[in-house]
Amino acid sequence: MATYDWLFNVLGLRKWCDAGASDGPMSMAQLLAKTGNAAPQSGVNFAFPSLDELNKACGQISQTRDVIKGLENGFLAIRPALRTVLDPITQPLSWMLDGTLYLFMTAPWFLIMALILVAVWFSTRSFSVLLFNAFCLSFFAFVDHFEPAMQTFAVILVCTIISALFGIPIGIAMSKYNRLQKAIIPVLDLLQTLPTFVYLIPLIFLFPIGESRLYGIAIITASQSSFMPLCQ
């Protein structure tokens, strides 16, 4: 006898529930109970009215796996429509990332290294920082990791520039308009609370893993919460 048989009997829904009974696949809990390997229960136990528990008493109520399957099918059904809207919006980012990656991969290593060191010198004016960067770049080249390092650097460079272009103006606007600040601060707090790679979960659903804009959008989204407060 299921835990909540009495509930559907009191409500007069027994015939309706029995009409929906089926011989579908059993849940893990049902399999364990049938094989005698279910976890022993001690003391007073009153099962929470979850979908699986209610399904035991009324076959018309869907099991948890059925609801999850329905949600999954719903997401897969709307994916083409979302791609139709998002592809034109994110295509410029894909062009920028692919172009920068092509430039970094085709240019001679000594030219890329020289340009990076020149940029480091003009931005820091520190000889020790220049030597440290020269050592790191030389180490990457020595262990045959210069190309992957430059791929990562190219993606971060493009995404940092885009984040600054969007984040700095929005941060300045937040400092001037209190209503805008009150609306955006909770969003920034949420973005700072979430782990960085969480942003990849919905993006993997929308874009193939091999596309460069997938990682670009994740980096831009993660960095916005750091850029905007600096401008307030």
Order of alpha helices (4+ residues) and beta strands (2+ residues): alpha-alpha-alpha-alpha-alpha-alpha-alpha-alpha-alpha-alpha-alpha
